């Protein structure tokens, strides 16, 4: 009910750009351009063990940061489509470098149940669904497989350093029963809205690893995010 009301309200109430606050538009041209840059391979420093190759659509700063927060925390649900477009571009960039074939299986990093309940929606899953739709529109077979779940509660990550985040997340995720069958016929891509230290994606990779085929092109796990910390982009350039 809460999610329905948010979408209805977005149609009838005055809106403002989620990135800069410009009135009468949910996403202005300038903030849309910030999301539409060239996706790049990104690496946090230090890079956590087990982190797969990650591509990001844009640096997490200025308008991009505001757009992600507006979607996640303020219920600007219509921003899922442009954010999903940025995620789809990052997915394509990673797969173009891999040279692998087969349909894309987007595995979203799961949100904590209490966070989903508080927000009234699961932002990463919503963006992943928008990304898969964008990929299909461009002729790339893709679907979302939410096969990861939290097996225990974790502390709030805000304010934790990289090593503390890794310890906080260690063993926190698991693949649901039957994941091996679901993931056997495509290219698996872990997806999230944001990468900072890489600890979350590394834990997701550990959790999904046992469910992946051991042979063939599908053994190469990759990841994609809408945005990553600007330092991860700078390190990649160097």
N, C-alpha and C positions, 0 to 999 in steps of 0.2 A: 504493500500500500504506500509506504513512504517513497519507494522508488518511482511508482506511477505518478505520485503527486509532484515529485521533482521534475519529471519530464513534461507534465502538463503545464506546470508553472513556467517552464522555460519557453513555452509557446505563447503564453498570454501576457507575461509580465515584461517590463522593459529589461533589456539585457545590456551588458557591457563586455568588452573584450576581456577574456580571462588573463591575457598577458599584460596589458597596459591600462585597462580600465576605460578605453575609448567607448563612448556610448553607442547604442543601437547596432552593435555587432558583437557576436560571440567570439569572433576571431578576426582581427584586422589583418590587412595585407602584410604589414610589417612583422607582426608576431607570427603569422603563417610562414613568412620567409625564414624566420629564425628556426622553425622546425624543418624546413625543406632543404637544408644544406646537404653536402655530400657526406654520407655515413663513413665512419673510419673505424679501423681496428683500435681498440683502447686497452690499456694495461694499467692497473693500479700499482702503486709503489708503497709498501712492498706487495708483491703479487702472491696471493695465498696459494698453497699447494692444492693441486687438483682443479684449478680454474681453467675452464675450456677457453678457446679463442672467442673473444667477445667483440661484437661490432655495435657501435652506438650511432644514433641519428644526429645528436647535437650535444654540445656541452651543457651541463646543468648550471645555468646562470641566467640572470635577467628574465626575459620573456618566457623562455623555456621552463625555468624554475617556477614562475608564476602560473603557467598553464598546467603543469603537473599538479601543483598544489590545489589549484582551483578545481580540477577534476577529482582529485583524491579526497580532499578535506572539505570542500565547499559544495560538492554535489553538482558541478557543472558537467552533467553527463554527456551533453552533446559534443564536448571536446574529445570524447573517445575516438571519434572518426579521424580528425587530423592527427591525434597522437598515435592512433593505430597506423595511419599512413607513414609516419616517421619510423615506427617500429618495423613495418613491412619493408621499408627501404633498407634498414639495417640488416634484416634477415636476408634480403636479396644480396647485399654486399658480401655477407659471410659465405653464402652458398656459391656465389660467382667465383670466389677464391678456392673453394673446395673442389669444384669440378665434379661433384657427385650428382647422381640422378635419383628419381623417385619423388613421391609426394612429400610435402613438408608437414611435419607433425610438431605443432607449437605446444610446448609444455610450460604453462605459466607457473611462476613461483607462487605458492599459496600464501594467502593472507591469514593472519590469526583470526579465529572465529570471533573473538571479542572485538577486534578492529573492524571486521566486516559488519558486525551487528551495529556498532557505533556509527559507522559511515552510511549504512543502509545499502551498500553495494560493495562488490569486490573490484577495485579499480584495475588491477593487473589483468584479471580475467576478462573484463570488459574491453580493455585495450587490445588484448590478444585476439578476441573475437573480431574486432574491427580490423586488425592487421591481416587475419586470415581471409576476411572478405576482400580486402584490398589486393591481396596476392591472387585470389581467384579471379578478380576482375581483370587482372593483367595477364591471365592465362596460366598462372602457376597453381597447380593443385595444392591445397593447404587446408588443414583443419586443426582445431584446438583439442588437445587431450589433457584434461586436468587430472593427471595420474599421481601427482604429489600431494601429500597432506602433512600437517604438523602432527608429530607423535608426542610432543610435550610442549609446555609453555616456555617462552623465552622472555627475557627481560627486555625492556625498551632499549633500542639500539642508540637512541640519541645520546650524544656525549661520550660514547665508548670509542676507544682507539681500536686500530685494526686487529691487534692481537686479542683484545677483549671481545670484539665482535666474533672472531673465530671461535673463541672458547664458549661464548654465549650460544652460538648456533650449532656447535658440534653435536651431531646425532639428533638434531631437532626435527628432521624431515624423514619421510619414508615414502616408498612407492606403494600404491594400493595393490591388493591381490589382483592378478590377471594382467598386470602392466606389460609383462613380456609379450603376450599375444597382441596387445594393442600397438606396441611400438615396433613390431617386427617388420612392418611393410613400408617404412618411410624414413626420411631424414629428420632426426630429432633435433629440435632447437629449443633450448631453454630460453624463456622470455621473461622480462621484468620491466618495470617502468624506469628504474634508476639503478645505476651501479656507482657505489662510492669506494668502499674498500675491496669489493669482490667477494666478501665472506659469504654472503647469501647465495650467490651463484655457485661458489665452490661447494657449499653444503648441498645445494640442489643437484649438482653433478654427482656428488658422492652417493646421494640417495637413489638417483635414477640409474646409476651405472650398472648394478646387477641385473636390471631389466632389459638392458640393451643387447642386441645380437653381438656375438663375439667375433664374427667373421664378416667379410665383405666391406663395401663402402660405408655401411651404416654404423660402423664402429666409431666413426669420428664425430664426437659430440661437439656441438657449437652452441653459442649463446648470442642473444641480441637484446638490446635495451633501447628505450626511447632516448635516454640521456645518460651521460656519465660525467663525473667530476672533470672540470677543465684540466686539472693536472694530468689525468689519464690520457687526454688528447695530446698534451705537450710532450709527455714521455714517449708516446708513440711516434711523434714527429722526429724525436731525437734518435 
